[in-house]
Amino acid sequence: MAGGKGQAIFLLLFLQFPLLQTVKILTVCFVGGSHYLLMDKISNILHNNGHDVRMLLQVGDALLPDDQLQRSPYPVSTYSMDEEYLQHYKDLFNENQKEFLMGRSNLHTFLMFLNELAYQCNITLHQSDILNFLKEEKYDLAVVDGFNPCSFLAMEKLGVPYIAFFPGIFMNAGRVGIAGPLSYVPIFNSHLTDRMDFLGRLKNTFMYLGSYVVEKQMDALFEKVIDEHFPVGSRPSIADLHKKAELWIYNIDFSIEFPRPLLPNVQYIGGLLAGPAEPVTQELEDFIAESGESGFIVVTLGSMISSLPLVEFLKEMNDGFAKIPQKVIWRYDKSRWPKELNVSHNVRIMDWLSQNDLLGHPKARLLVTHGGMNSLMEAVYHGVPVVGIPLFGDQYENLVRVKAKDMGTFIPPDLMEAENFANTMREIIENSRYKTSAAKQSTILRSRPFPPDQQLVRWVEHIIQSGGGGHLKPYSYQQPWYQQHLLDVIVFISACVAAIIYLIVKVIRVLISCISPNRKQKQN
């Protein structure tokens, strides 16, 4: 009887939520490194849930070694820049790495990087054979890397509706129309937390005003590309294309991000690359076993940096590891390790490592990282404390959040010194409050109602079934800027107040002029 009742309930639910037929989904990735790893994961999730998925991928950008490209069960359309430009791009990236390691990451460097993306975008939009093929395929929906403006321009060319997946924190919140009260929502690159004093709020306000100037500079880099590839009268703006997305998904979770208001068309699905750990190789297991109760440290500066071009910086890190009892498993390109520098006795160098599996090992004590969001979400998932070395992009802001959540700290790269580095690692490992806080954040992340892969699939299918995300978008997307900021209302109220004050003054003057003659007559 109970079984029949259960079957009836299941049948009722099944009829209410019919299975979605297979749809054609295009995923788009024009930046390598962690961006590709995320888009590959998204593509696999959608493919495994029965959808017809194809990825449009730019390869050979030096941000991820070619041998690390995943073997995908879904088809991939690839293209590349010419060899001369690729060499220029690699040289530029290597020079920038040196600047980052000396603590010289700034707006100028970021704009230079975006300028390279704009150049690459022009090449991308000239890939007529691939674009015509994709256009003929008539995709129902695209999921694009929302970091690169070229993703939006390519979808505008193809005429495909799209969901934007952003690989990190809400650094473009203003572009998407997300409210950000300046009293407790820090502007990107302010290095502030949500608990600001007066000076912090003052700094936040000025950085908010300055962010408009930065946005204009960013958009200007793509104006030539837009002018060349779109006819007069139908040229899109980057700002409009941000708002045209059916849905925005962010690779973040409030286990690490500061709470803030969100719109219905904005969802956070952090931790796609994190999950239960698989066993490590026997060789690594033997190395870890040598650590005893001290455990081991995982070291990786992200998928984009396989080696460090500054020997002095590398030496300080290596000497710092030599001063602690833990074993160290360090992702580093062995062929680029300086011959004059001996690897510390407790360090194992590996060309590539499974970071998620190592962090899930019971003897993992610490993650030393550049502060990329994927690495941090894996650390949160497994409850492992963090010591960060932020280099560029959103990494400073990510690690500010780690420090605010009390699950670790960070050392600016220009302050890297062996003794301080060793002392910092000892403090984070030996002080139980960091491990306790990391475990708390792990509980918050893991206890979400649905795991991130299910959230992704359900939201994508919701957008398909509902015919787009128009019902989730606020009317502010259609309002001109002066209406959004109530400037017309402020002007009207100011005019009314001014008129009332003017009338009051006129009445007072009239009364004074009437009283004055009477006084003069009495005096006479």
C-alpha positions as CSV (number, residue, x, y, z in Angstrom):
1,M,0.0,0.0,0.0
2,A,2.8,2.4,1.0
3,G,4.7,1.4,-2.1
4,G,1.7,2.2,-4.3
5,K,1.3,5.6,-2.7
6,G,5.0,6.3,-3.2
7,Q,4.7,5.4,-6.9
8,A,1.7,7.6,-7.3
9,I,3.5,10.6,-5.8
10,F,6.5,9.9,-8.1
11,L,4.3,9.7,-11.2
12,L,2.6,13.0,-10.2
13,L,6.0,14.7,-9.9
14,F,7.1,13.2,-13.2
15,L,4.1,14.5,-15.0
16,Q,4.6,18.0,-13.5
17,F,8.3,18.1,-14.6
18,P,8.5,16.4,-18.0
19,L,11.9,15.4,-19.3
20,L,13.5,18.1,-21.5
21,Q,14.2,16.9,-25.0
22,T,17.8,17.1,-26.3
23,V,18.7,20.7,-27.2
24,K,21.7,22.0,-29.1
25,I,24.1,23.9,-26.9
26,L,27.2,25.8,-27.9
27,T,29.9,26.5,-25.3
28,V,32.4,29.2,-26.0
29,C,35.9,29.6,-24.6
30,F,38.4,32.1,-26.0
31,V,40.8,32.2,-22.9
32,G,42.8,29.2,-21.7
33,G,43.9,28.3,-18.2
34,S,41.3,28.0,-15.6
35,H,38.7,29.5,-18.0
36,Y,39.0,26.5,-20.3
37,L,38.9,24.0,-17.4
38,L,35.6,25.5,-16.2
39,M,34.1,25.6,-19.7
40,D,35.2,22.0,-20.3
41,K,33.5,21.0,-17.1
42,I,30.3,22.8,-18.0
43,S,30.3,21.2,-21.5
44,N,30.8,17.7,-19.9
45,I,28.0,18.3,-17.4
46,L,25.5,19.3,-20.2
47,H,26.7,16.5,-22.5
48,N,26.3,13.9,-19.7
49,N,22.7,15.2,-19.1
50,G,21.7,14.3,-22.7
51,H,22.2,17.5,-24.6
52,D,23.9,18.0,-27.9
53,V,27.0,20.1,-27.0
54,R,29.8,21.6,-29.1
55,M,32.6,23.8,-27.9
56,L,34.1,26.7,-29.8
57,L,37.7,26.9,-28.5
58,Q,40.7,29.1,-29.2
59,V,43.8,27.0,-28.7
60,G,47.5,27.8,-28.3
61,D,47.3,30.9,-26.2
62,A,50.0,29.8,-23.8
63,L,47.7,29.9,-20.8
64,L,47.3,26.2,-20.6
65,P,49.8,23.6,-22.0
66,D,48.4,21.8,-25.1
67,D,48.9,18.4,-23.4
68,Q,46.5,19.5,-20.6
69,L,43.5,20.0,-23.0
70,Q,40.9,17.5,-21.9
71,R,39.8,14.6,-24.2
72,S,36.2,15.5,-24.6
73,P,33.3,13.3,-25.3
74,Y,31.6,16.2,-27.1
75,P,32.8,17.7,-30.5
76,V,35.1,20.8,-30.4
77,S,35.6,23.4,-33.1
78,T,39.1,24.9,-32.7
79,Y,41.2,27.6,-34.3
80,S,44.4,29.3,-33.4
81,M,46.4,32.6,-34.0
82,D,49.4,32.5,-36.3
83,E,52.7,31.4,-35.0
84,E,54.3,34.9,-35.0
85,Y,51.5,36.4,-32.9
86,L,51.5,33.4,-30.5
87,Q,55.2,33.9,-29.9
88,H,54.6,37.6,-29.2
89,Y,51.8,36.7,-26.8
90,K,53.9,34.2,-24.9
91,D,56.7,36.7,-24.6
92,L,54.4,39.3,-23.3
93,F,52.9,36.9,-20.8
94,N,56.3,35.9,-19.6
95,E,57.3,39.5,-19.1
96,N,54.1,40.2,-17.2
97,Q,54.8,37.3,-14.9
98,K,58.0,39.0,-13.9
99,E,56.1,42.2,-13.2
100,F,53.5,40.3,-11.1
101,L,56.2,38.5,-9.0
102,M,57.6,42.0,-8.2
103,G,54.2,43.2,-7.1
104,R,53.6,45.4,-10.1
105,S,50.1,44.3,-11.1
106,N,48.1,47.4,-12.0
107,L,45.4,48.8,-14.2
108,H,47.7,49.5,-17.1
109,T,48.8,45.8,-17.2
110,F,45.1,44.7,-17.2
111,L,44.2,47.0,-20.0
112,M,47.2,45.7,-22.0
113,F,45.9,42.2,-21.5
114,L,42.4,43.3,-22.7
115,N,44.0,45.0,-25.7
116,E,45.4,41.6,-26.7
117,L,42.0,40.0,-26.2
118,A,40.6,42.7,-28.6
119,Y,43.2,41.9,-31.2
120,Q,42.5,38.2,-30.8
121,C,38.8,38.9,-31.1
122,N,39.3,40.6,-34.5
123,I,41.0,37.3,-35.7
124,T,38.2,35.3,-34.1
125,L,35.4,37.1,-35.9
126,H,37.3,36.6,-39.2
127,Q,37.0,32.8,-38.8
128,S,34.2,32.8,-41.4
129,D,34.2,29.1,-42.1
130,I,33.7,28.1,-38.5
131,L,31.2,30.9,-37.8
132,N,29.1,30.0,-40.9
133,F,29.2,26.4,-39.9
134,L,28.0,27.2,-36.4
135,K,25.3,29.5,-37.7
136,E,23.9,26.8,-40.0
137,E,23.8,24.4,-37.0
138,K,21.1,26.7,-35.4
139,Y,22.0,26.3,-31.7
140,D,19.2,26.7,-29.2
141,L,21.4,28.3,-26.6
142,A,25.1,29.1,-25.9
143,V,27.0,29.1,-22.6
144,V,29.9,31.6,-22.9
145,D,32.8,32.7,-20.8
146,G,31.5,36.0,-19.5
147,F,35.0,37.4,-18.8
148,N,36.0,37.9,-22.4
149,P,33.9,40.6,-24.2
150,C,34.6,38.7,-27.5
151,S,32.2,35.9,-26.4
152,F,29.3,38.3,-26.5
153,L,30.3,39.7,-29.9
154,A,30.6,36.2,-31.4
155,M,27.1,35.3,-30.2
156,E,25.8,38.6,-31.6
157,K,27.3,37.5,-34.9
158,L,25.8,34.1,-34.7
159,G,22.4,35.3,-33.4
160,V,22.4,32.7,-30.6
161,P,20.8,33.5,-27.2
162,Y,23.4,33.0,-24.4
163,I,24.0,32.4,-20.8
164,A,27.1,34.1,-19.4
165,F,29.3,32.1,-17.0
166,F,31.7,34.3,-15.1
167,P,34.7,32.5,-13.7
168,G,35.1,34.5,-10.4
169,I,33.7,37.0,-8.0
170,F,31.1,39.7,-8.9
171,M,33.8,42.0,-10.3
172,N,31.5,43.2,-13.1
173,A,28.4,43.6,-11.0
174,G,27.7,47.1,-12.1
175,R,27.8,46.0,-15.8
176,V,25.1,43.4,-15.0
177,G,22.9,45.8,-13.1
178,I,23.5,44.2,-9.7
179,A,22.9,46.6,-6.8
180,G,26.0,47.2,-4.6
181,P,25.4,49.4,-1.6
182,L,28.7,51.1,-1.0
183,S,28.4,50.9,2.8
184,Y,29.0,47.1,2.8
185,V,29.7,45.9,-0.7
186,P,33.4,46.5,-1.6
187,I,34.2,47.7,-5.1
188,F,36.5,45.3,-7.1
189,N,40.2,46.0,-6.5
190,S,39.5,48.0,-3.4
191,H,41.0,45.3,-1.2
192,L,38.2,46.1,1.3
193,T,35.9,43.7,3.2
194,D,32.2,44.1,3.9
195,R,33.1,45.6,7.3
196,M,34.3,49.1,6.4
197,D,35.1,52.0,8.7
198,F,34.6,55.6,7.6
199,L,37.8,55.8,5.6
200,G,37.0,52.4,4.0
201,R,33.6,53.7,2.9
202,L,35.2,56.9,1.6
203,K,37.7,54.9,-0.4
204,N,34.9,52.6,-1.7
205,T,32.9,55.6,-2.9
206,F,35.8,57.1,-4.8
207,M,36.6,53.7,-6.4
208,Y,33.0,53.4,-7.4
209,L,33.2,56.7,-9.2
210,G,36.5,55.7,-10.8
211,S,35.0,52.4,-12.0
212,Y,33.0,54.2,-14.6
213,V,36.1,55.6,-16.1
214,V,37.7,52.1,-16.2
215,E,34.7,50.6,-17.9
216,K,34.9,53.2,-20.6
217,Q,38.5,52.5,-21.2
218,M,37.8,48.7,-21.4
219,D,35.0,49.2,-23.8
220,A,37.0,51.5,-26.0
221,L,39.5,48.7,-26.7
222,F,36.8,46.8,-28.6
223,E,35.4,49.7,-30.6
224,K,37.5,49.1,-33.6
225,V,36.5,45.4,-33.6
226,I,32.8,46.3,-33.5
227,D,33.2,48.9,-36.2
228,E,34.9,46.4,-38.5
229,H,32.5,43.5,-38.0
230,F,29.1,45.1,-37.5
231,P,27.3,47.4,-40.0
232,V,26.4,51.0,-39.1
233,G,23.0,51.2,-37.4
234,S,23.3,47.7,-35.8
235,R,26.6,48.0,-33.9
236,P,26.2,46.6,-30.3
237,S,27.8,48.0,-27.2
238,I,29.6,45.8,-24.7
239,A,27.4,47.2,-22.0
240,D,24.2,46.2,-23.8
241,L,25.5,42.7,-24.6
242,H,26.1,42.2,-20.9
243,K,22.5,42.9,-20.2
244,K,21.3,40.8,-23.2
245,A,22.5,37.5,-21.5
246,E,19.5,35.3,-20.6
247,L,21.2,34.5,-17.3
248,W,24.4,35.2,-15.4
249,I,26.1,32.4,-13.5
250,Y,29.1,33.1,-11.2
251,N,31.7,30.7,-10.1
252,I,31.4,31.7,-6.5
253,D,29.7,30.7,-3.3
254,F,28.8,32.7,-0.2
255,S,31.0,30.3,1.9
256,I,33.8,32.6,0.7
257,E,32.1,35.7,-0.9
258,F,30.6,38.6,1.1
259,P,26.8,38.6,1.2
260,R,25.2,41.1,-1.1
261,P,21.9,41.7,-3.0
262,L,21.4,39.8,-6.3
263,L,18.9,39.9,-9.2
264,P,16.7,36.9,-10.2
265,N,18.8,36.6,-13.4
266,V,22.0,36.2,-11.4
267,Q,22.9,32.8,-9.9
268,Y,26.0,31.7,-8.0
269,I,27.3,28.1,-8.7
270,G,30.7,27.9,-7.3
271,G,32.8,24.7,-6.9
272,L,32.1,23.0,-10.2
273,L,35.7,21.6,-10.2
274,A,35.6,20.5,-6.6
275,G,34.4,17.1,-5.5
276,P,35.1,13.9,-3.6
277,A,38.8,13.0,-3.8
278,E,40.1,10.0,-5.8
279,P,43.1,8.0,-4.5
280,V,46.5,9.5,-5.4
281,T,49.2,7.4,-7.0
282,Q,51.1,4.9,-4.9
283,E,54.3,6.9,-5.5
284,L,52.7,10.0,-4.0
285,E,51.1,8.0,-1.2
286,D,54.6,6.7,-0.3
287,F,56.0,10.2,-0.3
288,I,53.1,11.5,1.8
289,A,53.5,8.6,4.3
290,E,57.1,9.9,5.0
291,S,55.6,13.0,6.5
292,G,54.1,11.2,9.5
293,E,51.7,13.4,11.6
294,S,53.1,16.6,10.1
295,G,51.2,16.0,6.8
296,F,51.9,17.7,3.5
297,I,51.4,21.0,1.7
298,V,50.0,21.4,-1.8
299,V,51.6,24.2,-3.9
300,T,50.3,25.5,-7.2
301,L,50.2,29.0,-8.7
302,G,47.5,28.1,-11.1
303,S,47.1,26.5,-14.5
304,M,48.7,29.5,-16.2
305,I,52.0,29.6,-14.4
306,S,54.0,26.4,-14.6
307,S,57.3,28.0,-13.6
308,L,58.6,31.2,-12.1
309,P,60.8,33.4,-14.3
310,L,62.4,35.1,-11.3
311,V,65.1,32.9,-9.7
312,E,65.2,35.1,-6.6
313,F,61.5,34.7,-5.9
314,L,61.8,30.9,-6.5
315,K,64.7,30.7,-4.1
316,E,62.8,32.4,-1.3
317,M,59.9,30.0,-1.7
318,N,62.1,26.9,-1.9
319,D,64.1,28.1,1.2
320,G,60.9,28.7,3.1
321,F,59.7,25.2,2.5
322,A,63.0,23.9,3.8
323,K,62.3,25.4,7.2
324,I,59.1,23.5,7.9
325,P,58.5,19.8,8.8
326,Q,55.7,19.1,6.3
327,K,56.3,17.4,2.9
328,V,55.6,19.7,0.0
329,I,54.0,18.6,-3.4
330,W,54.7,21.5,-5.8
331,R,53.4,21.8,-9.3
332,Y,56.3,23.1,-11.3
333,D,57.7,22.5,-14.8
334,K,60.8,20.3,-14.0
335,S,62.5,21.3,-17.2
336,R,62.5,25.0,-16.2
337,W,63.8,24.5,-12.6
338,P,67.1,26.4,-12.3
339,K,70.1,24.1,-12.3
340,E,72.0,26.2,-9.8
341,L,69.1,25.8,-7.2
342,N,68.8,22.6,-5.3
343,V,65.2,21.4,-4.6
344,S,64.6,21.4,-0.9
345,H,64.8,17.9,0.8
346,N,61.1,17.9,1.7
347,V,59.8,19.1,-1.7
348,R,58.5,16.9,-4.6
349,I,58.3,18.7,-8.0
350,M,55.6,17.6,-10.4
351,D,54.8,18.9,-13.9
352,W,51.1,18.4,-13.2
353,L,49.1,17.3,-10.2
354,S,45.5,16.5,-9.3
355,Q,44.9,19.4,-6.9
356,N,41.4,18.3,-5.9
357,D,42.5,14.8,-5.0
358,L,45.5,16.0,-3.0
359,L,43.4,18.5,-1.0
360,G,41.0,15.8,-0.2
361,H,43.7,13.6,1.3
362,P,43.4,13.3,5.1
363,K,47.0,14.4,5.6
364,A,46.6,17.7,3.5
365,R,47.5,20.6,5.9
366,L,47.7,23.6,3.7
367,L,47.3,25.0,0.2
368,V,49.8,27.5,-1.1
369,T,48.2,29.2,-4.0
370,H,48.0,32.3,-6.3
371,G,44.4,32.8,-5.2
372,G,42.5,31.6,-8.3
373,M,38.9,31.0,-7.6
374,N,39.0,27.3,-8.7
375,S,41.8,26.5,-6.3
376,L,40.1,28.4,-3.4
377,M,36.7,26.6,-4.0
378,E,38.5,23.3,-3.9
379,A,40.2,24.3,-0.6
380,V,36.9,25.4,0.8
381,Y,35.2,22.1,-0.3
382,H,37.9,20.0,1.5
383,G,38.3,22.3,4.5
384,V,42.0,23.1,3.9
385,P,43.5,26.4,5.1
386,V,45.3,28.7,2.6
387,V,48.4,30.8,2.3
388,G,48.0,33.0,-0.8
389,I,50.5,34.7,-3.0
390,P,48.3,37.0,-5.2
391,L,49.8,37.9,-8.6
392,F,47.2,39.6,-10.8
393,G,43.5,39.9,-11.7
394,D,41.0,39.0,-9.1
395,Q,43.5,37.1,-6.9
396,Y,44.0,39.9,-4.4
397,E,40.3,40.3,-3.9
398,N,39.8,36.5,-3.6
399,L,42.4,36.3,-0.9
400,V,41.0,39.3,1.0
401,R,37.9,37.2,1.3
402,V,39.9,34.1,2.5
403,K,41.5,36.3,5.2
404,A,38.2,37.8,6.2
405,K,36.7,34.4,6.6
406,D,39.7,33.5,8.9
407,M,40.7,30.4,6.8
408,G,44.1,31.7,5.9
409,T,46.1,34.8,4.9
410,F,48.3,36.0,2.0
411,I,51.7,37.5,1.3
412,P,52.1,40.1,-1.4
413,P,54.7,38.8,-3.9
414,D,57.1,41.7,-3.4
415,L,57.3,40.8,0.3
416,M,58.2,37.2,-0.3
417,E,61.1,36.2,2.1
418,A,61.9,32.7,3.2
419,E,61.8,33.2,7.0
420,N,58.5,35.2,6.9
421,F,57.0,32.6,4.4
422,A,57.9,29.7,6.7
423,N,56.6,31.5,9.8
424,T,53.3,32.3,8.0
425,M,52.8,28.7,7.0
426,R,53.6,27.5,10.5
427,E,51.0,29.9,12.0
428,I,48.2,28.8,9.6
429,I,49.0,25.1,10.1
430,E,49.5,25.1,13.8
431,N,46.8,27.6,14.9
432,S,43.6,25.5,15.1
433,R,41.3,28.4,14.4
434,Y,42.2,28.4,10.7
435,K,41.4,24.7,10.3
436,T,38.2,25.2,12.3
437,S,37.1,28.1,10.1
438,A,38.0,26.2,6.9
439,A,35.9,23.2,8.1
440,K,33.0,25.6,8.8
441,Q,33.2,27.0,5.3
442,S,33.3,23.5,3.9
443,T,30.1,22.6,5.7
444,I,28.4,25.7,4.3
445,L,29.5,24.8,0.8
446,R,28.7,21.1,1.0
447,S,25.3,21.5,2.6
448,R,23.7,23.5,-0.2
449,P,20.3,22.1,-1.3
450,F,21.7,21.0,-4.7
451,P,25.3,20.3,-5.8
452,P,26.7,22.8,-8.4
453,D,26.4,20.4,-11.4
454,Q,22.6,19.9,-10.7
455,Q,22.2,23.7,-10.3
456,L,23.9,24.3,-13.6
457,V,21.7,21.8,-15.5
458,R,18.5,22.9,-13.9
459,W,19.1,26.6,-14.7
460,V,20.1,26.0,-18.2
461,E,17.1,23.8,-18.8
462,H,14.8,26.4,-17.1
463,I,16.0,29.1,-19.5
464,I,15.4,26.7,-22.5
465,Q,11.9,25.6,-21.3
466,S,10.8,29.2,-20.5
467,G,11.9,30.5,-23.8
468,G,14.6,32.7,-22.4
469,G,15.3,34.7,-19.2
470,G,13.2,37.7,-19.9
471,H,11.0,37.0,-16.8
472,L,14.1,37.2,-14.6
473,K,15.5,40.5,-15.8
474,P,14.6,43.8,-14.0
475,Y,13.0,46.6,-15.9
476,S,16.1,48.7,-15.1
477,Y,17.7,47.1,-18.1
478,Q,15.3,49.1,-20.3
479,Q,15.6,52.4,-18.5
480,P,18.0,55.2,-19.5
481,W,20.7,55.9,-16.9
482,Y,19.1,59.1,-15.6
483,Q,15.9,57.2,-14.7
484,Q,17.8,54.3,-13.0
485,H,19.6,56.8,-10.8
486,L,16.4,58.9,-10.3
487,L,18.1,62.0,-11.6
488,D,14.9,63.2,-13.3
489,V,13.0,62.8,-9.9
490,I,15.9,64.6,-8.1
491,V,15.8,67.5,-10.6
492,F,12.0,67.7,-10.4
493,I,12.1,67.8,-6.6
494,S,14.9,70.3,-6.6
495,A,13.0,72.5,-9.0
496,C,9.9,72.3,-6.8
497,V,11.9,73.2,-3.6
498,A,13.6,76.0,-5.4
499,A,10.2,77.4,-6.7
500,I,8.7,77.2,-3.2
501,I,11.7,78.9,-1.7
502,Y,11.5,81.6,-4.4
503,L,7.8,82.1,-3.7
504,I,8.4,82.4,0.0
505,V,11.1,84.9,-0.5
506,K,8.9,86.9,-2.9
507,V,6.0,86.9,-0.4
508,I,8.3,88.0,2.5
509,R,9.7,90.8,0.4
510,V,6.1,92.0,-0.5
511,L,5.1,91.9,3.1
512,I,8.2,93.8,4.1
513,S,7.5,96.4,1.4
514,C,3.9,96.8,2.6
515,I,5.0,97.2,6.3
516,S,7.7,99.7,5.6
517,P,5.5,102.5,4.2
518,N,3.2,102.1,7.2
519,R,6.1,102.6,9.6
520,K,7.3,105.7,7.7
521,Q,3.8,107.2,8.0
522,K,3.6,106.6,11.7
523,Q,7.1,108.1,12.2
524,N,6.0,111.2,10.2
